Amino acid sequence: MMFAVGIIAVFVAMILVLIRLFSGPTLYDRVLAVNSFGVHTVLLIGLIGFLTDRPDFLDIALLYALINFVGTIAILKFFRYRAIGDKLHIKDEAET
């Protein structure tokens, strides 16, 4: 019973995060909302694993958490440097 209440609470939190995602005034608010949605998804997968008595769902939740973390770092790096790789284009004074 308690896991079912936890799943409902996580669903409500996910809906609130989606509202924040679409109404966020800045880009960083939206990135934070996507990251938070990923964390709530990891919690939901873990709760479903406990509810259905399948501990292998925890492995899936950990994998999804790792993908969520790496994806958030990649998005933030892209928006800061406009590139994902190591190459950065620095303008010289001669180019301007």
C-alpha positions in Angstrom: 0.0 0.0 0.0 2.8 2.4 0.9 4.6 1.8 -2.4 1.4 2.6 -4.3 1.0 5.9 -2.4 4.7 6.6 -3.3 4.1 6.0 -7.0 1.1 8.4 -7.0 3.2 11.0 -5.2 6.0 10.7 -7.8 3.4 11.0 -10.6 2.1 14.2 -9.1 5.6 15.5 -8.7 6.3 14.6 -12.4 3.3 16.5 -13.5 4.4 19.6 -11.5 7.9 19.3 -13.1 6.4 19.1 -16.6 4.5 22.3 -15.8 7.8 23.9 -14.8 9.4 22.6 -17.9 6.9 24.3 -20.2 6.6 27.5 -18.2 10.3 28.0 -17.2 11.4 31.5 -18.1 15.0 30.6 -18.8 16.9 27.8 -20.5 18.5 26.7 -17.3 15.1 26.4 -15.6 14.1 24.0 -18.4 17.3 22.0 -18.2 16.8 21.7 -14.4 13.2 20.6 -15.0 14.4 17.9 -17.4 17.0 16.7 -15.0 14.4 16.6 -12.2 12.0 14.7 -14.4 14.8 12.1 -14.9 15.3 11.8 -11.2 11.6 11.3 -10.7 11.7 8.6 -13.4 14.5 6.8 -11.6 12.4 7.0 -8.4 9.4 5.7 -10.2 11.3 2.7 -11.7 12.7 1.9 -8.3 9.2 2.0 -6.7 7.7 -0.1 -9.4 10.5 -2.6 -8.9 9.8 -2.8 -5.2 6.0 -3.0 -5.8 6.3 -5.9 -8.2 9.0 -7.6 -6.2 11.5 -7.5 -9.0 14.9 -6.2 -7.8 16.3 -6.1 -11.3 14.4 -2.9 -11.9 17.0 -1.2 -9.6 19.7 -2.0 -12.2 17.6 -0.3 -14.8 17.0 2.7 -12.5 20.8 3.1 -11.9 21.5 2.9 -15.6 18.8 5.5 -16.3 20.3 7.8 -13.6 23.7 7.6 -15.2 22.3 8.4 -18.7 20.3 11.3 -17.1 23.4 12.7 -15.5 25.6 12.4 -18.6 22.8 13.9 -20.8 22.4 16.9 -18.5 26.1 17.6 -18.5 26.2 17.3 -22.3 23.3 19.7 -22.8 24.8 22.3 -20.4 28.2 22.0 -22.1 26.5 22.5 -25.5 24.6 25.6 -24.5 27.7 27.1 -23.0 30.3 26.4 -25.7 28.0 25.6 -28.7 30.0 22.4 -29.2 30.1 19.0 -27.7 33.6 18.0 -28.7 37.0 19.3 -27.5 37.5 21.8 -30.3 36.7 25.3 -29.5 36.7 28.1 -32.1 38.4 31.2 -30.6 38.2 34.3 -32.7 41.5 36.1 -33.4 41.7 39.9 -33.7 42.5 39.4 -37.4 39.2 37.6 -38.0 37.1 40.5 -36.7 
